[in-house]
Amino acid sequence: MPFHRRRFLHLAASALAMPALPRAAFALDYPARAVRILVGYSAGGVSDILARLLAQKLSDRLGQPFIVEDRPGAASNVAADAVVHAPPDGYTLFLAGISNAINAAIYKDLDFSFARDVAPVALVSRSPLVMEVSASFPAKTVPEFIAYAKAHPGALNMASAGTGGATHVAGELFQMMAGIKMLHVPYRGSPPAFADVIAGREQVMFDNVAASIALIRAGKLRALAVSSHTAALPGVPLIGDFLPGYDAYVWNGIVAPKSTPADIVAKLNAAINAVVTDSQYRTALDHMGNTAASDTPEEFGKLIAADTAKWAKVVQFAGIKAE
């Protein structure tokens, strides 16, 4: 009887394990066809370029095409929604960014929670934000700027690339910590905002170094400080040197639909981290003002959760609402 019982238990365990075998084999062979990387912004922007650089390197490493698909709309919520509701098989990925953490506090009618409904795969890049003014603006340092703002209450305009984006909330965080108040003026993207800052119609902007670097190098914009050190702007001080604890940067990383098999996530994470260490890839990002970054899926998930909570407080403080 003990023999029969042991044999029964062995056969039962084998039967339970059988359905998992095709899934494991599927993950082992991944990817077996083209993989899509959705981007929430238009072609030609920083996110699109970053995704295409990554896609080419992943195609070379994993032997299947990684195709970038731009789906702009609603501050990247359109693309995020498509990925959240895609089959969790590893063939639909999303280049997520800081905007997805911010959106959770601004867009109240989303039918998904980004931090909860995606599987973090790997961090790809970080980019500091730069506090910039026109070349003719009287303040040449952060302390001088704060003193000027306090001496001229209500006189300063803060441009941004759009309501609720990183360039907006970074400025709101600065105001909150510096104890000043400026009028926020949103634009449809960075280029028109730059034009008005250069012309003196707006006084300051907090923008991604990758978007601003050419104008700063050309002397059309003056960098007062950055949110973290970057090789693109050597010698420029940190905002945190003047406002201890100030921390704001743009990040991008790859996520997949929730419930994507862990072994597929691990395989993608290893491939992406290998790309991030590639010297050619790192040089391309450095030239853009970005810094290549790597992480485990767990660490990347903690970053998403922490930024979601952090920016929710700033959104509440500033009363930011979706347009």
ZAMARGU-4260 file (C-alpha; in steps of 0.2 Angstrom, whole numbers, plus 5000, padded with zeros to 4 digits):
<rodrens>
0) 5000/5000/5000 | 5014/5013/5004 | 5022/5009/4987 | 5005/5013/4978 | 5002/5028/4988
5) 5020/5035/4984 | 5017/5031/4966 | 5000/5040/4966 | 5008/5055/4973 | 5022/5055/4961
10) 5010/5054/4946 | 4999/5067/4953 | 5013/5079/4955 | 5019/5075/4938 | 5002/5079/4931
15) 5001/5096/4940 | 5018/5100/4933 | 5014/5096/4915 | 5004/5112/4911 | 5019/5123/4917
20) 5031/5114/4904 | 5025/5123/4889 | 5026/5140/4898 | 5044/5137/4903 | 5049/5131/4886
25) 5040/5147/4879 | 5050/5158/4890 | 5066/5148/4886 | 5064/5152/4867 | 5059/5170/4870
30) 5058/5180/4859 | 5052/5169/4845 | 5045/5184/4835 | 5045/5203/4834 | 5043/5213/4850
35) 5035/5230/4851 | 5041/5244/4862 | 5027/5257/4864 | 5032/5275/4867 | 5020/5288/4873
40) 5027/5303/4863 | 5029/5308/4845 | 5043/5302/4834 | 5059/5312/4835 | 5057/5316/4853
45) 5070/5311/4866 | 5059/5296/4872 | 5057/5290/4854 | 5076/5292/4850 | 5080/5283/4867
50) 5068/5269/4862 | 5076/5266/4845 | 5093/5266/4852 | 5088/5252/4864 | 5078/5243/4851
55) 5092/5241/4839 | 5104/5235/4853 | 5091/5222/4859 | 5087/5216/4841 | 5106/5213/4839
60) 5107/5203/4856 | 5091/5193/4856 | 5090/5189/4837 | 5072/5196/4834 | 5066/5213/4829
65) 5062/5225/4842 | 5050/5238/4834 | 5047/5255/4841 | 5028/5261/4840 | 5024/5279/4845
70) 5007/5281/4852 | 5006/5299/4859 | 4992/5306/4869 | 4986/5311/4886 | 5004/5313/4893
75) 5008/5295/4888 | 4993/5287/4896 | 4987/5281/4879 | 5002/5270/4877 | 5002/5265/4895
80) 4984/5259/4894 | 4988/5249/4879 | 5002/5240/4887 | 4993/5237/4904 | 4979/5228/4894
85) 4991/5219/4882 | 4994/5200/4884 | 5007/5197/4897 | 5018/5187/4885 | 5033/5199/4884
90) 5029/5204/4866 | 5022/5221/4871 | 5033/5232/4881 | 5033/5251/4886 | 5046/5264/4888
95) 5039/5271/4904 | 5045/5287/4912 | 5043/5299/4926 | 5027/5306/4918 | 5018/5289/4922
100) 5022/5291/4940 | 5016/5309/4940 | 5000/5305/4930 | 4994/5294/4944 | 4990/5309/4955
105) 4983/5320/4940 | 4972/5309/4930 | 4958/5303/4942 | 4949/5293/4928 | 4962/5281/4923
110) 4956/5263/4924 | 4973/5257/4929 | 4986/5260/4943 | 5003/5261/4934 | 5013/5256/4949
115) 5002/5241/4952 | 4998/5235/4935 | 5015/5234/4926 | 5029/5222/4928 | 5045/5233/4930
120) 5059/5226/4919 | 5074/5237/4919 | 5079/5255/4921 | 5087/5262/4905 | 5092/5280/4909
125) 5092/5295/4920 | 5093/5313/4915 | 5095/5328/4927 | 5084/5343/4925 | 5092/5360/4923
130) 5086/5376/4930 | 5089/5389/4916 | 5086/5407/4912 | 5090/5418/4897 | 5107/5425/4895
135) 5101/5442/4900 | 5092/5438/4916 | 5100/5447/4930 | 5102/5432/4942 | 5117/5422/4939
140) 5115/5409/4954 | 5101/5400/4962 | 5102/5411/4978 | 5102/5427/4967 | 5087/5420/4958
145) 5077/5416/4975 | 5082/5433/4981 | 5076/5441/4965 | 5059/5431/4966 | 5056/5437/4984
150) 5060/5455/4979 | 5048/5454/4964 | 5033/5444/4970 | 5022/5439/4956 | 5034/5446/4943
155) 5041/5429/4937 | 5034/5417/4925 | 5040/5399/4925 | 5038/5390/4908 | 5036/5372/4906
160) 5034/5359/4892 | 5016/5356/4898 | 5005/5355/4913 | 5009/5340/4924 | 5025/5335/4916
165) 5042/5333/4924 | 5047/5351/4918 | 5032/5358/4928 | 5032/5348/4944 | 5051/5350/4946
170) 5048/5369/4946 | 5034/5367/4958 | 5045/5357/4970 | 5058/5371/4968 | 5045/5384/4973
175) 5038/5374/4987 | 5056/5372/4995 | 5062/5390/4991 | 5046/5398/4998 | 5043/5408/4982
180) 5028/5409/4970 | 5029/5411/4951 | 5016/5410/4937 | 5016/5393/4928 | 5015/5395/4909
185) 5013/5379/4900 | 5018/5376/4882 | 5016/5362/4870 | 5033/5355/4871 | 5050/5362/4875
190) 5054/5372/4859 | 5041/5385/4860 | 5045/5387/4879 | 5063/5389/4875 | 5060/5403/4862
195) 5050/5413/4875 | 5063/5411/4889 | 5077/5416/4877 | 5066/5431/4872 | 5063/5436/4890
200) 5044/5434/4890 | 5046/5420/4902 | 5060/5420/4916 | 5064/5402/4920 | 5062/5384/4915
205) 5066/5368/4923 | 5070/5356/4909 | 5078/5339/4904 | 5096/5342/4900 | 5094/5332/4885
210) 5082/5344/4877 | 5091/5360/4883 | 5109/5355/4880 | 5112/5363/4863 | 5104/5380/4868
215) 5115/5380/4884 | 5131/5376/4874 | 5126/5389/4861 | 5125/5402/4875 | 5106/5406/4872
220) 5101/5399/4889 | 5111/5400/4905 | 5111/5385/4917 | 5110/5391/4935 | 5110/5373/4942
225) 5106/5355/4939 | 5097/5342/4949 | 5111/5330/4948 | 5129/5330/4941 | 5130/5327/4922
230) 5145/5326/4911 | 5135/5336/4898 | 5136/5352/4910 | 5153/5350/4920 | 5155/5363/4934
235) 5137/5368/4935 | 5131/5367/4953 | 5117/5356/4961 | 5101/5364/4965 | 5102/5353/4981
240) 5118/5363/4986 | 5106/5378/4989 | 5090/5369/4993 | 5096/5353/5003 | 5085/5338/4999
245) 5080/5344/4982 | 5079/5329/4970 | 5071/5329/4953 | 5076/5319/4938 | 5069/5312/4922
250) 5070/5293/4921 | 5065/5280/4908 | 5064/5261/4909 | 5055/5246/4901 | 5040/5239/4909
255) 5029/5225/4903 | 5011/5220/4907 | 5008/5213/4925 | 5009/5194/4926 | 5022/5193/4912
260) 5032/5177/4917 | 5047/5181/4929 | 5059/5171/4918 | 5055/5183/4903 | 5057/5198/4914
265) 5073/5191/4920 | 5079/5188/4902 | 5074/5205/4896 | 5083/5213/4911 | 5099/5204/4908
270) 5099/5210/4890 | 5094/5228/4894 | 5108/5229/4907 | 5120/5222/4895 | 5115/5236/4882
275) 5117/5249/4896 | 5135/5244/4898 | 5139/5245/4880 | 5151/5259/4877 | 5143/5265/4861
280) 5126/5266/4869 | 5132/5275/4884 | 5141/5288/4873 | 5125/5291/4863 | 5116/5294/4879
285) 5130/5305/4886 | 5129/5316/4870 | 5110/5318/4873 | 5113/5324/4891 | 5106/5307/4898
290) 5115/5294/4909 | 5114/5276/4905 | 5107/5267/4921 | 5103/5249/4926 | 5093/5241/4939
295) 5085/5225/4945 | 5066/5223/4941 | 5064/5225/4960 | 5074/5241/4962 | 5065/5248/4947
300) 5049/5244/4955 | 5054/5253/4971 | 5058/5269/4960 | 5041/5269/4952 | 5032/5267/4969
305) 5043/5280/4977 | 5041/5293/4963 | 5022/5290/4962 | 5021/5295/4981 | 5033/5309/4980
310) 5025/5318/4965 | 5008/5316/4972 | 5013/5327/4986 | 5019/5341/4974 | 5004/5339/4963
315) 4993/5342/4978 | 5003/5357/4985 | 5002/5365/4968 | 4984/5360/4964 | 4989/5353/4947
320) 4974/5347/4937 | 4973/5338/4920 | 4970/5350/4905
</rodrens>
